[in-house]
Amino acid sequence: MTEQASITEPAPLDCVLGFVRAIEAGGGAAEVESFLAEDFTLVEAPHLLAPEGSTRSRQQVLAGADQSRQVVSDQRFDIRRTTCEGGRVVLEVDWSATLLVNLRYWDAGETIRARTTSVFEVRDGRIASQDSYDCYFTGD
């Protein structure tokens, strides 16, 4: 990377942490879109809320960011560990949020919690992909 590129592009970890903090601050599509490459793809491994897993495009993720404000509030990402290698960033996180609606295993007003690991690929200062592995807790 040239000296000029390092001035204009955030480091991969800084890019990913900026994205996470934007979500944590309640950001919707307008607040997170600048972090995502045009060809961004999110792959979620099967988990409690999506037993089949899912693959979503940038547009689907941005739409979901706006919709999530009707489902959860006070999202918190307590980062346990980060690992970086080149453009790859791995975050191990304890996530929580307050539910605004009833879901299969929780009622509105409850705090939902998950242990997550996400693998991000950052290219040209933007997140090109995210593979997410979520483990939700259903008891206290």
FENGIZI-V953100 format. One record per residue. N is the residue number from 1. RES is the residue in one small letter. PSI is psi in degrees with one decimal (none if undefined). OMEGA is omega as a letter, one per 30 degrees, with the letter a starting at -180 (NA if undefined). BURIAL is 1 if it has 24 or more other ideal C-beta (glycine too) atoms within 12 Angstrom, else 0. Layout:
[[N;RES;PSI;OMEGA;BURIAL] [N;RES;PSI;OMEGA;BURIAL]]
This chain:
[[1;m;135.8;l;0] [2;t;163.3;l;0] [3;e;-38.7;l;0] [4;q;-41.4;l;0] [5;a;-39.0;a;0] [6;s;-24.7;l;0] [7;i;-37.9;a;0] [8;t;-25.1;a;0] [9;e;132.7;l;0] [10;p;152.2;l;1] [11;a;149.7;a;0] [12;p;-44.0;a;1] [13;l;-42.9;l;1] [14;d;-38.7;l;0] [15;c;-49.1;a;1] [16;v;-43.6;l;1] [17;l;-35.5;l;1] [18;g;-42.2;l;1] [19;f;-48.4;a;1] [20;v;-43.3;a;1] [21;r;-33.1;l;0] [22;a;-41.1;l;1] [23;i;-46.0;a;1] [24;e;-34.1;l;1] [25;a;2.2;l;0] [26;g;14.6;a;0] [27;g;141.1;l;1] [28;g;-157.8;a;0] [29;a;-44.6;a;0] [30;a;-32.6;a;0] [31;e;-22.7;a;0] [32;v;-15.7;a;1] [33;e;-31.3;a;1] [34;s;-15.9;l;0] [35;f;-16.1;a;1] [36;l;132.9;l;1] [37;a;156.9;a;1] [38;e;-31.3;a;0] [39;d;22.2;a;0] [40;f;140.5;l;1] [41;t;135.0;l;1] [42;l;124.8;l;1] [43;v;120.6;l;1] [44;e;125.7;l;1] [45;a;156.4;l;0] [46;p;138.7;l;0] [47;h;-179.6;a;1] [48;l;-40.1;a;0] [49;l;-14.9;l;1] [50;a;77.2;a;0] [51;p;-24.0;l;0] [52;e;-6.0;a;0] [53;g;-174.4;l;0] [54;s;158.0;l;0] [55;t;125.9;a;0] [56;r;144.6;l;0] [57;s;172.0;l;0] [58;r;-47.2;a;1] [59;q;-40.6;l;0] [60;q;-39.5;l;0] [61;v;-41.6;l;1] [62;l;-41.1;l;1] [63;a;-41.2;l;0] [64;g;-34.1;l;1] [65;a;-40.3;l;1] [66;d;-41.9;a;0] [67;q;-31.2;a;0] [68;s;-25.6;l;1] [69;r;-15.7;l;1] [70;q;-9.1;a;0] [71;v;-40.8;a;0] [72;v;157.1;l;1] [73;s;168.8;l;0] [74;d;44.3;l;0] [75;q;138.8;l;1] [76;r;133.7;l;1] [77;f;101.5;l;1] [78;d;105.4;a;0] [79;i;120.1;a;1] [80;r;-37.9;a;0] [81;r;146.3;l;0] [82;t;148.5;l;1] [83;t;131.2;a;0] [84;c;138.4;l;0] [85;e;109.4;a;0] [86;g;-125.9;l;0] [87;g;3.8;a;1] [88;r;130.3;l;1] [89;v;129.7;l;1] [90;v;127.6;l;1] [91;l;132.0;l;1] [92;e;122.5;a;0] [93;v;144.1;l;1] [94;d;115.0;a;1] [95;w;144.3;l;1] [96;s;157.8;l;1] [97;a;158.0;l;1] [98;t;130.1;a;0] [99;l;137.5;l;1] [100;l;-11.0;l;0] [101;v;164.9;l;0] [102;n;136.9;l;0] [103;l;173.3;a;0] [104;r;-43.2;a;0] [105;y;-2.0;a;0] [106;w;157.1;l;1] [107;d;156.0;l;0] [108;a;139.1;a;0] [109;g;-20.3;l;0] [110;e;158.0;l;0] [111;t;125.7;l;1] [112;i;140.2;a;1] [113;r;149.1;l;1] [114;a;149.7;l;1] [115;r;125.1;a;1] [116;t;151.4;l;1] [117;t;130.0;l;1] [118;s;137.9;l;1] [119;v;117.1;a;1] [120;f;142.9;l;1] [121;e;122.1;a;1] [122;v;131.3;a;1] [123;r;128.7;l;0] [124;d;39.1;l;0] [125;g;7.9;l;1] [126;r;154.9;a;1] [127;i;120.2;a;1] [128;a;-31.2;l;1] [129;s;158.2;l;1] [130;q;125.4;l;1] [131;d;123.6;a;1] [132;s;137.8;a;1] [133;y;107.1;a;1] [134;d;136.1;l;1] [135;c;105.5;a;0] [136;y;143.4;l;1] [137;f;133.0;a;0] [138;t;-5.3;l;0] [139;g;173.4;l;0] [140;d;none;NA;0]]
